[in-house]
Amino acid sequence: MKKLTSLAGTVLLILVLTLSGCQDSAPVNDATGDAEVVVEVTASNYAFDPEIIAVEKGQIVRIELTITEGTHDWVVDEFDAATSVAGAGSTVAVEFEASQSGEFEYYCSVGNHRALGMVGTLIVEDE
């Protein structure tokens, strides 16, 4: 019984340390304050608002992601842009240059959120 209690305490300690480390993780591509366009995006469980974001090619774009429920991030692969993962009540940001025109999917990379439809479209229009 003593070994089981010790094991449970160790598992609990590891869990607490792991979760506390996740809350303070830095964004993958942090905002620098040089943005020409600021877009406020809200993330709730399995949805982004707005679902369509339009910018011009060459602009420096800042995405400010506010989480209203759940745990989410914002990712667009073609620009190597991603916020950190954050929980409800948090706002995280990322800046990137919209260096190519076209339509690009942005999504939440947490768990199976993308497969559940947590996606949107970033439209980059020629200048």
N, C-alpha and C positions, 0 to 999 in steps of 0.2 A: 504494500500500500504506500509505503514511504517513497519508493521509486516512482510509482505512478503520480504522486503529488509533485515530486520534483520534475518529472517529465512535463506535466501539465503547466507548471510554472515556467519552465524553459520555453515551451511552445507559446505561451501567452506573452512572454517578454519579446520573443522574435516577432510575433505578430504586431505588437505595439511599436517596436522599432521600425518595422517595415512600413506600416501605415503612416507613421510620423514622417518618414523620409519621403513618401510619395506626395504629401501635402505641400512640401516646400520645394519641389523640383523646379528647376529653371526652364523657361521656354526653350524649345528647340531652336527657334530663330527669333530672338527677342526684339521688341520694338526699339527703334533708336531715336524717334522724334523727328525724322526727316520726311514724314509722309506729306504727300500732296493731296491725298484723298483719305478720309477716315470713314470707315463703314462700321456701324454698330450692328452686331449680330447677336441674337438671343438664341441660346440652346436650351431646349427642354427635352424631356424624354422622347427621343427618336425623331426630333424635328429641329430645323433651323428656321429662323425668321430674320431676314428675308431668305427665300429659297433661291432667288436670282440676284446676283451682284454684277453690275456693269461698270467697267472702268475703261480708260484709254491706254493703248499701248505706250509704254515708256514711263507711265506714272509710278511713283512710289506710293504703295497702298498700305494703309494700316487697318488691320482687322482687330476690332475690340470685341471680344467674345464674352458675353455675360451669361453665366449659367443660372437658370431659374429653378431647375430640378435635375437631380441625377449627377452624374460625373461624365464630362465630355471634353473634347478638344476640337480643333478646326485644322484640317490638313488639305493642301492642294499640292500634289506630287510634282507637277510640271514646273513649279517655281521653287521647289524645295522649301516650302513654307509650312510651318506648323506652330500652333500654340502649345503650351504645356497642357497637361490634363488637369482639370480643375473641377471642384465640386460646387454644389448649389450655393449661391451667394457670392461667388467669386467672379472677377473679371480678369481675363488674361489677354495679351495682345501679341501680334506678330506684324512685322513690316517686310515687304518684298517689292521688287520691281516687276511690274507687269511687262516683261520683256518680249513676249510673243503674243500675237493676236490669235483668237480662236475661242472656242468654248471648252471649259475645263470643269471636271467634277471636283467639288470639294466635299469633304465627308468627315465624320467622327470615326477615329480609329480605335475607340475603346470597345473591347469585346466584339460582339456581333452587331453593333449599332449601325454600321454601314449596310449590312445585309438586311437590317430591319427598316431601311429606307431613310436613314439619317444622312442625307446627301443634299447637295444644292449645285447650282451652276454658276461659275464665274465666267462672264463674257468679257473678253478683252478686245476692244474695237480699235481699228487703225485710227491714228490721230486725225 
